[in-house]
């Protein structure tokens, strides 16, 4: 951190352990103390090797995004964001499936005691506290992320990885920008989030 870094990156699980595992509590406490940004992205899971994933190459379009969704969804329901309120969590790939599923998570939070046992607020409230990137490749999906997370919590990703460019024929057009006037999904959001 002495080199000026403003954040860290973590995979959706660490050696098969959930990010909420008690053995990581000290690390999270220090990240929270420093109010660091934490980018959460997918990790390869064993179930990604299923025959359907292998046969149809579903790991990248579905497996990765659901891996992020499961990890961040568990953070919501575990009370993680209440324990570490200064941490700025960034969920890759538009938050995975969470913007689409947050209504279902809220219903479960209200009706299933285990889903609300550790949290103070429904998942939709926590979604407004996390940041997501704009790598979703469809304008309507980006619009949903903007609606669920808020205009100031969607980070515009200006430069795509070689993997995204190669597999999606990516150009600037494949990283959609909001068409809605007045949104902050641009350099202003990135600057505010990262203190740049």
C-alpha positions as CSV (number, residue, x, y, z in Angstrom):
1,X,0.0,0.0,0.0
2,X,3.0,2.3,0.4
3,X,3.3,2.3,-3.4
4,X,0.0,4.2,-3.7
5,X,-2.4,1.4,-4.5
6,X,-6.0,2.3,-3.7
7,X,-7.4,-1.2,-3.8
8,X,-7.1,-5.0,-4.0
9,X,-8.5,-7.7,-6.2
10,X,-10.0,-11.0,-4.9
11,X,-11.3,-14.0,-6.6
12,X,-14.8,-15.2,-5.8
13,X,-13.4,-17.9,-3.6
14,X,-9.9,-18.6,-2.2
15,X,-8.8,-22.1,-2.4
16,X,-12.5,-23.2,-2.4
17,X,-13.2,-21.2,0.8
18,X,-15.9,-18.5,0.7
19,X,-14.8,-14.9,1.1
20,X,-16.8,-14.8,4.4
21,X,-14.7,-17.6,5.9
22,X,-13.5,-16.7,9.4
23,X,-9.9,-17.4,8.5
24,X,-10.0,-14.2,6.3
25,X,-11.5,-11.9,8.9
26,X,-8.2,-10.3,9.8
27,X,-7.4,-9.4,6.2
28,X,-10.9,-8.0,5.7
29,X,-10.6,-6.0,8.9
30,X,-7.3,-4.4,7.6
31,X,-8.8,-3.7,4.1
32,X,-11.8,-2.0,5.8
33,X,-9.6,0.0,8.2
34,X,-7.8,1.4,5.1
35,X,-11.1,1.9,3.3
36,X,-9.7,0.2,0.3
37,X,-11.6,-0.7,-2.9
38,X,-11.9,-4.4,-3.5
39,X,-12.6,-5.8,-6.9
40,X,-14.3,-9.3,-6.8
41,X,-14.1,-11.4,-10.0
42,X,-14.8,-15.0,-10.9
43,X,-12.7,-18.0,-10.0
44,X,-12.7,-21.3,-11.8
45,X,-14.9,-23.7,-9.9
46,X,-15.0,-27.5,-10.2
47,X,-18.6,-27.4,-11.4
48,X,-17.5,-25.3,-14.3
49,X,-16.0,-28.5,-15.7
50,X,-19.4,-30.1,-16.1
51,X,-20.2,-31.7,-19.4
52,X,-22.6,-28.9,-20.5
53,X,-20.0,-26.2,-19.6
54,X,-17.3,-28.1,-21.5
55,X,-19.4,-29.0,-24.5
56,X,-20.9,-25.6,-25.1
57,X,-18.2,-23.4,-23.6
58,X,-20.6,-22.0,-21.0
59,X,-17.9,-21.3,-18.4
60,X,-17.2,-17.7,-19.6
61,X,-20.7,-16.5,-20.3
62,X,-22.5,-18.2,-17.4
63,X,-20.0,-19.9,-15.1
64,X,-17.9,-16.8,-14.4
65,X,-20.8,-14.5,-13.9
66,X,-22.6,-16.9,-11.5
67,X,-19.4,-17.5,-9.6
68,X,-19.2,-13.7,-8.9
69,X,-23.0,-13.7,-8.1
70,X,-22.7,-16.5,-5.6
71,X,-19.7,-14.8,-3.8
72,X,-21.3,-11.4,-3.6
73,X,-24.7,-12.7,-2.8
74,X,-23.2,-14.6,0.2
75,X,-21.5,-11.3,1.2
76,X,-24.9,-9.6,1.3
77,X,-26.6,-12.3,3.4
78,X,-23.6,-12.9,5.7
79,X,-23.6,-9.4,7.1
80,X,-20.2,-8.8,5.6
81,X,-21.0,-5.3,4.4
82,X,-22.3,-4.4,7.9
83,X,-19.0,-5.7,9.5
84,X,-16.9,-3.9,6.9
85,X,-18.7,-0.6,6.1
86,X,-15.7,1.3,4.7
87,X,-14.8,-1.3,2.1
88,X,-15.9,-0.3,-1.4
89,X,-16.8,-3.6,-3.1
90,X,-16.7,-3.8,-6.9
91,X,-18.4,-6.8,-8.5
92,X,-17.1,-7.7,-12.0
93,X,-19.2,-8.2,-15.1
94,X,-22.0,-5.8,-14.1
95,X,-22.4,-7.6,-10.8
96,X,-23.0,-11.0,-12.5
97,X,-26.6,-12.0,-12.3
98,X,-27.3,-10.1,-9.1
99,X,-29.0,-7.0,-10.6
100,X,-31.4,-9.5,-12.3
101,X,-31.9,-11.6,-9.2
102,X,-32.0,-9.0,-6.4
103,X,-35.8,-9.0,-6.3
104,X,-35.8,-12.7,-5.6
105,X,-33.1,-12.2,-2.9
106,X,-35.2,-9.6,-1.3
107,X,-38.3,-11.9,-1.2
108,X,-36.1,-14.6,0.4
109,X,-34.7,-12.1,2.9
110,X,-38.3,-11.2,3.9
111,X,-39.6,-14.8,4.1
112,X,-36.8,-17.2,4.9
113,X,-35.3,-16.6,8.4
114,X,-31.8,-18.0,7.4
115,X,-31.6,-15.4,4.6
116,X,-32.1,-12.4,7.0
117,X,-30.5,-13.8,10.2
118,X,-27.2,-11.9,9.8
119,X,-28.1,-8.8,7.9
120,X,-29.7,-5.5,8.8
121,X,-31.1,-4.6,5.4
122,X,-32.5,-6.5,2.4
123,X,-30.0,-7.3,-0.4
124,X,-31.4,-4.5,-2.7
125,X,-30.0,-2.0,-0.2
126,X,-26.6,-3.6,-0.2
127,X,-26.6,-3.6,-4.0
128,X,-26.8,0.2,-3.8
129,X,-23.5,0.1,-1.8
130,X,-21.5,-2.0,-4.2
131,X,-20.0,-0.9,-7.5
132,X,-20.3,-2.9,-10.7
133,X,-18.4,-2.5,-14.0
134,X,-20.0,-2.0,-17.4
135,X,-18.7,-5.2,-19.1
136,X,-22.1,-6.6,-19.9
137,X,-22.2,-6.3,-23.7
138,X,-25.9,-5.3,-23.9
139,X,-27.5,-1.9,-23.3
140,X,-30.6,-3.2,-21.5
141,X,-28.4,-5.2,-19.1
142,X,-26.4,-2.0,-18.4
143,X,-29.6,-0.1,-17.8
144,X,-30.6,-2.7,-15.2
145,X,-27.3,-2.4,-13.4
146,X,-27.8,1.4,-13.4
147,X,-31.3,1.0,-12.0
148,X,-30.3,-1.5,-9.3
149,X,-27.0,-0.1,-8.2
150,X,-27.4,3.6,-9.0
151,X,-25.8,5.7,-11.7
152,X,-22.9,6.6,-9.4
153,X,-22.1,2.9,-8.7
154,X,-21.6,1.7,-12.3
155,X,-18.0,2.0,-13.4
156,X,-17.3,2.5,-17.0
157,X,-14.6,0.1,-18.2
158,X,-12.9,1.9,-21.0
159,X,-10.3,-0.7,-21.9
160,X,-11.3,-4.3,-22.4
161,X,-8.9,-7.2,-21.9
162,X,-7.5,-9.0,-24.9
163,X,-9.7,-11.9,-24.0
164,X,-12.9,-9.8,-24.2
165,X,-11.8,-8.2,-27.5
166,X,-10.9,-11.6,-29.0
167,X,-14.0,-13.5,-27.9
168,X,-16.6,-10.7,-28.3
169,X,-15.2,-8.9,-31.3
170,X,-15.0,-6.1,-28.9
171,X,-14.6,-2.5,-29.8
172,X,-15.7,0.6,-28.0
173,X,-19.2,-0.2,-29.0
174,X,-19.2,-3.5,-27.1
175,X,-18.7,-1.6,-23.8
176,X,-22.0,0.1,-23.8
177,X,-22.4,3.5,-22.3
178,X,-25.7,4.7,-20.8
179,X,-28.0,6.5,-23.2
180,X,-29.8,8.2,-20.3
181,X,-28.9,11.9,-19.9
182,X,-27.5,12.9,-16.5
183,X,-26.0,9.5,-15.6
184,X,-22.5,9.5,-14.0
185,X,-21.4,6.2,-15.4
186,X,-18.2,7.6,-16.8
187,X,-14.8,8.9,-15.7
188,X,-16.5,10.9,-12.9
189,X,-17.7,7.7,-11.3
190,X,-14.4,6.0,-11.6
191,X,-12.6,9.1,-10.2
192,X,-15.0,9.3,-7.2
193,X,-14.8,5.6,-6.5
194,X,-11.0,5.4,-6.7
195,X,-10.0,8.8,-5.4
196,X,-8.3,9.6,-8.7
